Amino acid sequence: MKTRFLSIVLIAALAISTTTMAQNHKPVQHNPEQKDLAMKKQNTPKQDRFENFFTEEQLTKVKELRLETAKQIKPLRNELNELKAKQQTLTTADNADMKAINNNIDKMSKVKADLEKVMAKQHQEIRSMLSEEQLIKFDAMRNKKGNRNGDFGRRGMERENKNYSGGRS
């Protein structure tokens, strides 16, 4: 009787401590300068950050370029969305036609490639109007953005499993 009561109390204490520890997640501490910079970025609209980076003339050209690019991208994105809807229909049909599915995948790949080409062209046109100092900052911003998005899934795995190496030896 005593051992049974003691084991029930021990299991209850273990369950309570486990849930308490799981909920006691402390966010990563940054130095005050990083916190201030992050707050400024969150509270500053993207347009204001661009105005600090580009000259007035460059900003005008970038706005024109972005408008031109948006006009090229809109029909491509619409086409891609239509192809995705068609893909959903094709893959959920009772008798799936693999030839039609594969053809649709090829069309989607072509549209995605066309989108990437338009974006790459815009990126290079913006780079061509920058000074050397601006180029360094511009490329650094681009790399920082890419790393932030690319590591998202890996961080989640590391949080769950401390021994997860993420493919690194």
C-alpha positions in Angstrom: 0.0 0.0 0.0 2.8 2.4 0.9 4.8 1.6 -2.2 1.7 2.1 -4.4 0.9 5.4 -2.8 4.5 6.5 -3.0 4.8 5.5 -6.7 1.6 7.4 -7.5 2.9 10.5 -5.8 6.2 10.2 -7.6 4.5 9.9 -11.0 2.3 12.9 -10.2 5.3 15.0 -9.2 7.2 13.9 -12.3 4.3 14.9 -14.5 3.9 18.2 -12.9 7.6 19.1 -13.0 7.8 18.0 -16.7 4.9 20.2 -17.7 6.3 23.1 -15.7 9.7 22.8 -17.3 8.2 22.6 -20.7 6.3 25.8 -20.2 9.3 27.6 -18.7 10.9 28.6 -22.1 13.2 31.7 -21.8 13.7 33.6 -25.0 17.3 34.2 -26.2 18.8 37.2 -24.6 20.3 39.8 -26.9 22.4 42.8 -25.9 20.4 46.1 -25.6 21.8 47.5 -28.9 20.5 44.5 -30.8 17.1 44.9 -29.1 17.0 48.6 -30.0 17.9 47.9 -33.6 15.3 45.2 -33.9 12.6 47.4 -32.5 13.5 50.2 -34.9 13.3 47.8 -37.8 9.9 46.5 -36.7 8.5 50.0 -36.2 10.1 51.5 -39.3 8.1 50.9 -42.5 10.1 49.3 -45.3 9.8 52.4 -47.4 11.5 54.5 -44.7 14.4 52.1 -44.6 14.8 52.3 -48.4 14.8 56.1 -48.2 17.8 55.9 -45.8 19.6 53.5 -48.1 19.0 55.0 -51.6 19.5 58.5 -52.9 16.5 60.4 -54.1 17.3 59.7 -57.8 17.9 56.0 -57.0 14.7 55.7 -55.0 12.7 57.1 -58.0 14.3 54.6 -60.4 13.8 51.7 -57.9 10.1 52.6 -57.6 9.7 52.7 -61.4 11.6 49.4 -61.7 9.4 47.8 -59.0 6.2 48.9 -60.7 7.5 47.6 -64.1 8.4 44.3 -62.5 5.1 44.0 -60.7 3.3 44.4 -64.0 5.4 41.5 -65.4 5.0 39.3 -62.4 1.2 39.6 -61.8 0.2 37.6 -64.9 2.8 35.0 -64.1 1.6 34.6 -60.5 -2.0 34.3 -61.8 -1.0 31.7 -64.2 0.9 29.8 -61.5 -2.1 29.9 -59.2 -4.3 28.6 -62.0 -1.9 25.7 -62.7 -1.7 24.9 -58.9 -5.5 24.7 -58.9 -5.5 22.5 -62.0 -2.8 20.3 -60.3 -5.1 19.9 -57.2 -7.9 18.8 -59.5 -5.7 16.4 -61.5 -4.2 14.8 -58.4 -7.5 14.3 -56.6 -9.4 12.8 -59.6 -10.7 9.3 -59.2 -8.7 8.1 -62.2 -5.5 10.3 -62.1 -4.0 10.9 -65.5 -0.2 10.8 -64.9 0.6 12.3 -68.3 -1.6 15.3 -67.6 -0.2 15.6 -64.0 3.4 15.5 -65.3 2.6 18.0 -68.1 1.1 20.4 -65.6 4.1 20.1 -63.3 6.3 21.0 -66.3 4.2 24.0 -67.0 4.4 25.1 -63.3 8.2 24.7 -63.4 8.4 26.9 -66.4 6.3 29.6 -64.9 8.3 29.5 -61.7 11.5 29.8 -63.7 10.1 32.8 -65.6 9.2 34.4 -62.2 12.8 33.9 -60.9 14.2 35.3 -64.1 12.1 38.5 -63.8 13.2 38.9 -60.2 16.8 38.2 -61.0 16.7 40.9 -63.7 15.2 43.4 -61.3 17.9 42.6 -58.7 20.7 43.1 -61.2 19.2 46.3 -62.4 19.0 47.7 -58.9 22.6 46.6 -58.2 23.8 48.3 -61.4 22.7 51.7 -60.1 24.4 51.4 -56.7 27.8 52.8 -55.5 30.4 50.3 -54.2 29.5 51.0 -50.6 25.8 50.6 -51.3 26.5 47.3 -53.1 28.3 45.9 -50.1 25.4 46.8 -47.8 22.8 45.7 -50.4 24.4 42.3 -50.8 24.8 41.9 -47.1 21.1 42.6 -46.6 20.2 40.0 -49.2 22.4 37.4 -47.6 21.0 38.1 -44.1 17.5 37.7 -45.4 18.4 34.4 -47.2 20.0 32.9 -44.1 17.1 33.9 -41.8 14.6 32.1 -44.0 16.8 29.2 -44.9 17.6 28.1 -41.3 14.0 28.2 -40.0 13.3 24.5 -40.2 16.6 23.5 -38.8 16.2 25.6 -35.7 12.9 23.9 -35.0 14.5 20.5 -35.2 17.4 21.6 -32.9 14.9 22.9 -30.4 13.2 19.5 -30.3 16.4 17.4 -30.3 19.5 18.8 -28.8 21.6 16.1 -30.5 20.3 17.0 -34.0 23.3 18.1 -36.1 21.2 19.3 -39.1 23.4 17.3 -41.5 26.6 18.9 -40.2 29.3 16.6 -38.9 
